[in-house]
Amino acid sequence: MKKLALISLATVLCLSFSACGTAAKDSMAVTAPSNSGNKSYYFVAEDSADTLYSESLEYGTVTGSTSSAVVQEEKLVYTSYVTLETEEFETATDSLHSTIKSLGGIIISENAYNLNSVNRAGYRSLEMTVRIPQESYDTFLSGLSESYNVASIRNTVDNLTETYYDNENRLRSYRIQEERLFAMLEKAETVEEMLRIEERLCEVQYQIEALTNTQRTIDNDVKYATFHLNLEEVTKYTSPVPKTFGDRLGETLTDSGETFLEVLESLLFAFIYLAPYLAIFAVILVVVLLCVKRSNKKRFAKIQAANEVKRDEK
């Protein structure tokens, strides 16, 4: 009964440690961030991987060590950044949504711009972040090339195999350590001993939770490939880079002519836009010129009258 009461008391005290997570990070220094693409994963530092826990107490010694794991499959995370062009924005948008749904994909985020510019082709765009099952990665990627004009594409693959199975080994060691700590807790005779074991147990459980969450995140990232899509409405598809002099010359002349027409079009719309202001300015200018002309006419008449008076006096 005495041991049972001590165990219950120590358990309550452990659950009441509000700084358990902080103590784990400060006292163990066994987690470090690992950036892979846009993801952040956490793993146990190497200096604590060989021997996760070895501490002699008055009531015995607990030792945990890692063991090598057999890698059964690679943990690869696929990410693609694709810029697409289309001349039919509504049709392309509907087709993209339909393709994603048919492959079991998930739309993480979607932002559309300039949707009110229905009469001004080349101004609308759509940005999407999509998760596609990894087994459909090649199917979705090749489908984009067939259905749209791919202006740019960048693919990355992050290999997290080593990190994943290292974490598995450390998780196994931590769980063994957790079981032994529970066994030691049952044998503790004093509250002081129990508190020391409970403090270490909190640290071990913190690491188990952190590593478990990391493994779950990696598994989810491996299951789905991530696509960052940018769909742009254009009036002319981006052409491949010309290879010969003739191709470059023809491309330059074509672009020059199109640019000239676009400038004329812009000037025309600018003139139409400014026409009311130009009309008001023209009326003001005419009024000012008439006033100046009238003033000059009066001044000239006065000068003539003065000259005539001088001639009469002579």
Residue, then its C-alpha position, 0 to 999 in steps of 0.5 A: m500500500k505504501k508503494l502504491a501511494l507513492i506511485s500515485l503521488a509521483t504520477v500526479l506530480c509528473l502530470s502537473f509539471s507545466a514545464c515538462g516540454t521545456a525541461a525536455k528541450d533544455s536538459m536533453a538538447v536532442t532535437a534539431p530542425s531539418n529543412s527539406g524543401n518547404k517542410s521542417y522535420y525534427f530528429v534526435a541529435e547524433d550525440s545522443a543516438d548511440t546511448l539514449y540513456s545511461e544513468s546510475l541511481e541508488y536503486g539500479t542502472v538503466t541503459g538504452s541503445t539504438s539498433s540498426a534498422v533495415v531500410q525496406e522502402e525509400k521515403l521520397v517527397y516529390t514537389s513540382y513548380v509548374t507555370l501553365e498558359t492557356e487561351e481559354f481560361e474558364t475551360a482550362t480552370d474547369s478541366l484542371h479541377s476535374t483532373i485533380k478530383s479524378l486522381g484523388g487529389i486535394i486542393i490545399s489553396e487556390n487564389a484567382y486574380n483579375l476575374n472581372s477582366v473577361n473582355r481583356a484576355g491575358y489578365r486572368s490567372l490562377e494559383m493553386t497548391v495541390r496534393i496528388p497521390q504519389e502513384s499518380y504523380d507521373t500521370f498528372l504531370s504528363g497530363l499537364s503537358e498534354s492539356y496546357n502550354v507548359a511555360s516553365i517547370r521545376n521538379t524536386v525530390d527530397n530523400l528522407t529515407e535515412t532520417y526516417y529510419d534513424n528516427e525509427n531506431r531512436l523511437r524504438s530505443y526511447r520506448i524501451q527506455e520508457e518501459r524500463l523507467f516505468a519498471m524502476l518507478e514501481k521499485a522506487e522507495t522514496v518520493e525523491e527517487m520517484l520524482r527523479i524517475e518521473e522527470r526523466l520519464c517526462e523527457v523521454q515521453y516528450q521525445i517519443e511524441a516529437l519523433t512520432n509526429t515527425q514520422r507521421t508527417i513524413d509518411n503523409d508527405v511521401k504519400y502525396a506529391t505537392f504541385h504549386l501551379n500557376l495558370e495564366e491566361v495569355t493571348k500568345y503562348t510562350s515560344p521555345v527559344p529560337k535556334t537559328f539566325g533566321d528563326r531569331l530574326g523572324e521571331t524578333l520581327t513578329d514581336s516588334g510588329e505585335t508590340f507596335l500594334e499593342v502600343l497603338e492600341s494603348l495610345l488609342f485607349a489612353f486618348i479615349y480615356l483622356a478625351p473629356y479632360l482634353a476637351i475641358f482643357a481645350v475650352i479653357l485654352v480657347v477662352v484664355l486665348l480669346c481673352v488675351k487676344r481681346s486684351n492685346k486688341k484693346r492695348f493696340a487700339k490705345i497705342q494707335a490713338a496715342n500716336e494719332v494724338k501726337r501727330d495732331e499736336k505736331 
